Amino acid sequence: MSLSPQLATAKRAALIVGTALPLLILLVSAALQLAWLPRMPSPAAVHWGASGLPDGFGSPWQNLGLFVGVNVMMLALPLVGRFQASRPSTGLPKATWASGSRFLPAFVLGMTVSLQTQAIGVSLAQLDAADARDTGSTLWALIGGFAGGAIVGVVAYLLQPKLQLDPETGEPAAEPLPLSGAERAVWVGDVTPSRTMSLVVTSILVLLVALSVWMFTIEAVAGWITLGTLVFFAALMLMGMRFRVRIGPQGFEAKSVIGFPVFRVPAADVAGVVTAEINPLGEFGGWGLRFSGNRTGIVPRGGEGIVITRRDGRVLVATLAGAEEAAAVLSAAAAGASTQQTGPAPGPRGVLSIAPEIEGDSQ
């Protein structure tokens, strides 16, 4: 079977798993909950404690709106991935497919099963009840939803075709930067999120700040939990969204703006360098610092980037403005390391410093 039919089959399976089935489940669940609305108590239970007993009450519409709204946002994730894959920053679109391409549809289907099982369960427990406080525990629905969603997600992932089509497949190796004598080159640049991703991250941080303040006015414990979530999320963003990159005779180094983590690939360990169009959502299942098998991604944005293959087969992917220049400098460093002589090389010695010009924007 040629690669094109394999890719078409994988895409069709992902569309069924990540869009068609979740949408069908959501529509059936929403229709059922709408039909049950006249039979629900008012106010209805909208929040349940650790024991599964109701401890928060509101409009009967609230549960429907919450479960459907969250699910709709989940359904948008595969659409974002397909949109990003269709708008590369340079050149023509190139098909890529990886474990992340299978994981995202399976995750959406699993979350849909989980959410809608819980939605139907908590509604079913309140049908024809005179008082929502007397409806008893819904722990069975909450636990059943999580367990069912997890099982369905794993099965959906395994049933999809296993296809690995990396962005560097078929791309020519980067030509080393021409250097004379003992001349050396250094490339310095930054890995940064796109404007869209920066806006999303900032919006989430602002929302968490507002939520923390509001929670402190209600309950101190809830406030501290929300504040802890805010600090944790902010730390993750600082660690995985902005890196300072230096490429020189020693090889590749990417250091987070807070100093940790640091990723290094010595020049002597570089087996190959290519430039490619990177799709973080499709290849890694998301943006930022990502791991997938033997591949590590420093991918807070999509678009042009470099793909470094180590001699042991491990791969480091980084989205960089000026990727072609960066790849040429690293390729020259790798070539120099492999042919290094014991004595000093003749000719003038100098350092050529290269910094990228950042143009455009990509998700």
C-alpha positions as CSV (number, residue, x, y, z in Angstrom):
1,M,0.0,0.0,0.0
2,S,1.4,3.4,-0.9
3,L,1.8,6.2,1.6
4,S,-1.1,8.3,0.3
5,P,-3.9,5.7,0.9
6,Q,-2.3,5.0,4.4
7,L,-2.5,8.7,5.2
8,A,-6.0,9.0,3.8
9,T,-7.1,6.1,6.0
10,A,-5.5,7.6,9.1
11,K,-7.1,10.9,8.5
12,R,-10.5,9.3,7.9
13,A,-10.2,7.3,11.2
14,A,-9.2,10.4,13.1
15,L,-12.2,12.3,11.7
16,I,-14.6,9.6,12.8
17,V,-13.0,9.2,16.2
18,G,-12.4,12.8,17.0
19,T,-15.3,14.6,15.4
20,A,-18.1,12.4,14.1
21,L,-18.6,10.0,17.1
22,P,-18.2,12.7,19.8
23,L,-20.6,15.0,18.0
24,L,-23.2,12.2,17.7
25,I,-22.8,11.4,21.4
26,L,-23.1,15.0,22.3
27,L,-26.2,15.6,20.3
28,V,-28.0,12.5,21.7
29,S,-27.0,13.5,25.3
30,A,-28.1,17.1,24.8
31,A,-31.4,16.0,23.3
32,L,-32.1,13.6,26.2
33,Q,-31.2,16.2,28.8
34,L,-33.5,18.8,27.1
35,A,-36.3,16.3,27.2
36,W,-35.7,15.7,30.9
37,L,-35.7,19.4,31.8
38,P,-39.4,19.7,32.8
39,R,-38.9,16.7,35.1
40,M,-35.9,18.2,37.0
41,P,-36.3,19.9,40.4
42,S,-35.8,23.6,40.6
43,P,-33.3,24.5,41.9
44,A,-31.4,21.5,40.7
45,A,-28.1,20.1,42.1
46,V,-25.2,21.5,40.1
47,H,-22.2,20.5,42.3
48,W,-21.4,17.4,44.3
49,G,-18.9,16.9,47.1
50,A,-16.3,14.1,47.5
51,S,-19.0,11.8,48.8
52,G,-21.1,12.3,45.7
53,L,-23.8,14.1,47.6
54,P,-25.1,17.5,46.2
55,D,-23.7,20.6,47.9
56,G,-24.4,23.3,45.2
57,F,-27.7,24.2,43.6
58,G,-28.8,26.3,40.7
59,S,-30.9,26.5,37.5
60,P,-31.8,23.1,35.8
61,W,-30.2,24.6,32.7
62,Q,-26.8,25.0,34.4
63,N,-25.7,21.4,34.1
64,L,-26.8,21.2,30.5
65,G,-24.9,24.4,29.6
66,L,-21.8,23.4,31.5
67,F,-21.5,19.9,30.1
68,V,-22.3,20.9,26.5
69,G,-20.2,24.0,26.6
70,V,-17.0,22.2,27.8
71,N,-17.6,19.4,25.2
72,V,-18.0,21.9,22.4
73,M,-14.6,23.3,23.3
74,M,-13.2,19.8,23.2
75,L,-14.6,19.2,19.8
76,A,-12.8,22.3,18.5
77,L,-9.3,20.8,19.3
78,P,-9.1,18.6,16.2
79,L,-10.3,21.4,14.1
80,V,-7.5,23.7,15.3
81,G,-5.0,21.0,14.4
82,R,-6.4,20.6,10.9
83,F,-6.4,24.4,10.5
84,Q,-2.8,24.8,11.6
85,A,-1.7,22.0,9.3
86,S,-3.3,23.8,6.3
87,R,-1.4,27.1,6.8
88,P,2.4,26.7,6.9
89,S,4.5,29.8,7.3
90,T,6.7,29.0,4.3
91,G,6.5,26.8,1.3
92,L,3.7,24.3,0.4
93,P,1.8,22.2,2.9
94,K,3.4,18.9,3.7
95,A,1.5,16.1,5.3
96,T,2.7,15.0,8.7
97,W,1.3,12.3,11.0
98,A,2.4,11.1,14.4
99,S,1.2,9.6,17.7
100,G,-0.2,13.0,18.6
101,S,-2.4,12.8,15.5
102,R,-3.9,9.6,17.0
103,F,-4.0,10.8,20.6
104,L,-5.9,14.0,20.1
105,P,-9.0,12.4,18.5
106,A,-9.0,9.6,21.0
107,F,-8.7,12.1,23.9
108,V,-11.7,14.1,22.5
109,L,-13.8,10.9,22.2
110,G,-12.8,9.8,25.7
111,M,-13.6,13.1,27.2
112,T,-16.9,13.3,25.5
113,V,-17.9,9.8,26.8
114,S,-16.8,10.9,30.3
115,L,-18.6,14.2,30.3
116,Q,-21.8,13.0,28.8
117,T,-22.0,9.9,31.0
118,Q,-21.7,12.2,34.0
119,A,-24.2,14.6,32.6
120,I,-26.8,11.9,32.0
121,G,-26.1,10.3,35.3
122,V,-26.6,13.4,37.5
123,S,-29.7,14.3,35.5
124,L,-31.1,10.8,35.8
125,A,-30.5,10.8,39.6
126,Q,-32.7,14.0,39.9
127,L,-35.6,13.0,37.6
128,D,-39.0,13.7,39.2
129,A,-37.4,14.6,42.5
130,A,-39.3,17.1,44.7
131,D,-36.0,18.3,46.3
132,A,-32.5,18.0,44.8
133,R,-31.1,17.6,48.3
134,D,-32.8,14.3,48.6
135,T,-31.4,12.7,45.4
136,G,-28.6,10.9,47.0
137,S,-25.1,10.2,45.9
138,T,-24.1,10.4,42.2
139,L,-20.6,9.0,42.8
140,W,-21.5,6.1,40.6
141,A,-22.0,8.5,37.6
142,L,-18.9,10.5,38.3
143,I,-16.6,7.5,38.7
144,G,-18.3,5.6,35.9
145,G,-17.8,8.6,33.6
146,F,-14.1,8.8,34.3
147,A,-13.5,5.1,33.9
148,G,-15.7,4.8,30.8
149,G,-14.0,7.7,29.1
150,A,-10.5,6.4,29.9
151,I,-11.3,3.0,28.5
152,V,-12.9,4.4,25.3
153,G,-10.0,6.8,24.8
154,V,-7.4,4.0,25.0
155,V,-9.4,1.7,22.7
156,A,-9.9,4.5,20.2
157,Y,-6.2,5.3,20.2
158,L,-5.2,1.7,19.6
159,L,-7.8,1.1,16.8
160,Q,-6.5,4.0,14.7
161,P,-3.9,3.2,12.0
162,K,-0.4,3.4,13.4
163,L,1.3,5.8,10.9
164,Q,4.5,7.8,11.5
165,L,5.1,10.6,8.9
166,D,7.6,13.1,10.3
167,P,7.9,16.6,8.8
168,E,11.6,16.0,8.0
169,T,10.8,12.9,5.9
170,G,12.3,13.4,2.4
171,E,13.7,16.8,3.2
172,P,17.3,17.4,2.1
173,A,20.0,17.7,4.8
174,A,21.0,21.2,5.6
175,E,24.1,22.4,3.7
176,P,26.9,23.5,6.0
177,L,27.6,27.2,6.2
178,P,30.8,27.7,4.0
179,L,33.6,28.7,6.3
180,S,37.3,29.4,5.5
181,G,40.2,28.1,7.5
182,A,39.6,28.1,11.2
183,E,36.7,30.5,10.9
184,R,33.8,29.6,13.2
185,A,30.1,30.6,13.1
186,V,27.7,31.3,16.0
187,W,23.9,31.6,15.6
188,V,21.8,33.1,18.4
189,G,18.0,33.3,18.5
190,D,14.9,32.7,20.5
191,V,12.1,30.2,20.6
192,T,9.0,32.1,21.3
193,P,5.2,31.5,21.2
194,S,3.1,33.0,18.4
195,R,1.0,36.1,19.1
196,T,-2.1,33.8,19.1
197,M,-0.5,31.5,21.7
198,S,0.7,34.4,23.8
199,L,-2.8,35.8,23.9
200,V,-4.3,32.4,24.9
201,V,-1.7,32.0,27.7
202,T,-2.2,35.5,28.9
203,S,-6.0,35.1,28.9
204,I,-5.7,31.8,31.0
205,L,-3.5,33.6,33.5
206,V,-5.8,36.5,33.8
207,L,-8.8,34.1,34.3
208,L,-6.9,32.2,37.0
209,V,-6.0,35.4,38.8
210,A,-9.6,36.5,38.8
211,L,-10.8,33.1,39.8
212,S,-8.3,33.0,42.7
213,V,-9.5,36.4,44.0
214,W,-13.1,35.3,43.8
215,M,-12.4,31.9,45.5
216,F,-10.7,33.7,48.4
217,T,-13.9,35.6,49.0
218,I,-15.9,32.4,49.2
219,E,-13.6,29.9,50.9
220,A,-9.9,30.2,51.9
221,V,-9.0,26.6,51.0
222,A,-10.5,26.9,47.5
223,G,-8.7,30.1,47.1
224,W,-5.3,28.6,47.9
225,I,-6.0,25.6,45.6
226,T,-6.8,28.0,42.7
227,L,-3.7,30.1,43.5
228,G,-1.5,27.0,43.5
229,T,-3.0,26.1,40.1
230,L,-2.1,29.6,38.9
231,V,1.5,29.3,40.1
232,F,1.9,25.8,38.7
233,F,0.5,26.9,35.3
234,A,2.7,30.0,35.2
235,A,5.8,28.0,36.0
236,L,5.0,25.5,33.2
237,M,4.6,28.4,30.8
238,L,7.9,29.9,31.8
239,M,9.7,26.6,31.5
240,G,8.3,25.5,28.2
241,M,7.3,28.5,26.1
242,R,10.4,30.7,25.8
243,F,14.0,29.5,25.1
244,R,17.2,31.2,24.3
245,V,19.1,29.2,21.5
246,R,22.8,29.3,20.8
247,I,24.4,27.3,18.0
248,G,28.1,27.2,17.6
249,P,31.2,25.0,17.3
250,Q,30.1,23.2,20.5
251,G,26.7,22.3,19.0
252,F,23.1,23.2,19.9
253,E,21.9,24.6,23.2
254,A,18.4,25.8,24.1
255,K,17.9,27.2,27.6
256,S,14.6,28.2,29.1
257,V,14.3,31.9,30.1
258,I,14.3,30.9,33.8
259,G,17.4,28.8,33.3
260,F,15.8,25.4,33.4
261,P,15.4,23.1,31.6
262,V,18.4,23.2,29.2
263,F,18.7,21.0,26.1
264,R,22.1,20.4,24.5
265,V,23.2,18.4,21.5
266,P,27.0,18.4,21.1
267,A,28.2,18.9,17.6
268,A,29.9,15.5,17.6
269,D,26.5,13.9,18.4
270,V,24.7,15.4,15.5
271,A,23.9,12.8,12.8
272,G,21.7,15.1,10.7
273,V,20.0,18.5,10.5
274,V,17.1,19.5,8.3
275,T,14.6,22.3,8.2
276,A,10.9,21.5,8.1
277,E,7.4,22.9,8.7
278,I,6.5,21.9,12.3
279,N,2.9,21.2,13.3
280,P,3.0,21.0,17.2
281,L,-0.6,19.8,17.6
282,G,-0.3,17.1,15.0
283,E,3.2,15.9,15.9
284,F,3.2,16.3,19.7
285,G,-0.4,16.8,20.7
286,G,0.1,20.4,21.8
287,W,2.4,23.4,22.1
288,G,5.4,24.2,24.4
289,L,7.9,21.6,25.7
290,R,6.6,18.2,24.4
291,F,7.8,14.6,24.4
292,S,6.7,11.9,22.0
293,G,8.6,8.6,21.9
294,N,12.2,9.4,21.0
295,R,11.3,12.9,19.9
296,T,11.6,16.0,22.0
297,G,9.8,19.2,20.9
298,I,10.5,22.8,21.8
299,V,7.5,23.9,19.9
300,P,5.6,26.9,21.4
301,R,4.5,27.8,17.9
302,G,4.1,26.2,14.5
303,G,6.0,27.0,11.3
304,E,9.6,26.7,10.2
305,G,12.0,24.9,12.5
306,I,15.0,22.6,12.6
307,V,15.0,18.9,13.2
308,I,18.2,17.5,14.8
309,T,18.8,13.7,14.7
310,R,21.3,12.4,17.2
311,R,23.6,9.5,16.4
312,D,21.6,7.3,18.8
313,G,18.4,8.0,16.8
314,R,16.8,10.5,19.3
315,V,15.3,13.6,17.7
316,L,15.1,17.2,18.9
317,V,12.6,19.5,17.1
318,A,12.6,23.3,17.6
319,T,10.6,26.0,15.9
320,L,12.9,28.9,15.0
321,A,12.7,32.0,12.9
322,G,15.7,31.8,10.6
323,A,15.7,28.0,10.7
324,E,17.7,27.7,7.5
325,E,20.6,29.8,8.8
326,A,20.5,28.0,12.2
327,A,20.6,24.6,10.4
328,A,23.5,25.7,8.2
329,V,25.6,26.8,11.2
330,L,24.8,23.5,13.1
331,S,25.6,21.4,10.1
332,A,28.9,23.2,9.7
333,A,29.7,22.6,13.4
334,A,28.8,18.9,13.0
335,A,31.0,18.6,10.0
336,G,33.9,20.3,11.8
337,A,33.5,18.0,14.8
338,S,33.7,14.9,12.7
339,T,36.8,16.0,10.8
340,Q,38.6,17.7,13.7
341,Q,42.4,17.6,13.6
342,T,44.8,17.2,16.5
343,G,46.8,20.2,15.4
344,P,45.7,23.8,14.8
345,A,44.3,24.4,11.3
346,P,46.0,27.0,9.1
347,G,44.5,30.2,8.0
348,P,42.8,33.1,9.7
349,R,40.7,32.6,12.8
350,G,37.5,34.4,13.4
351,V,33.9,34.2,14.6
352,L,30.9,34.9,12.4
353,S,27.8,35.8,14.5
354,I,24.4,35.3,13.0
355,A,21.1,36.4,14.5
356,P,17.7,35.7,13.0
357,E,15.2,38.2,11.8
358,I,11.7,37.3,13.1
359,E,9.0,37.7,10.5
360,G,5.4,36.8,10.4
361,D,3.5,34.7,12.9
362,S,2.2,31.2,13.1
363,Q,0.2,29.3,15.6
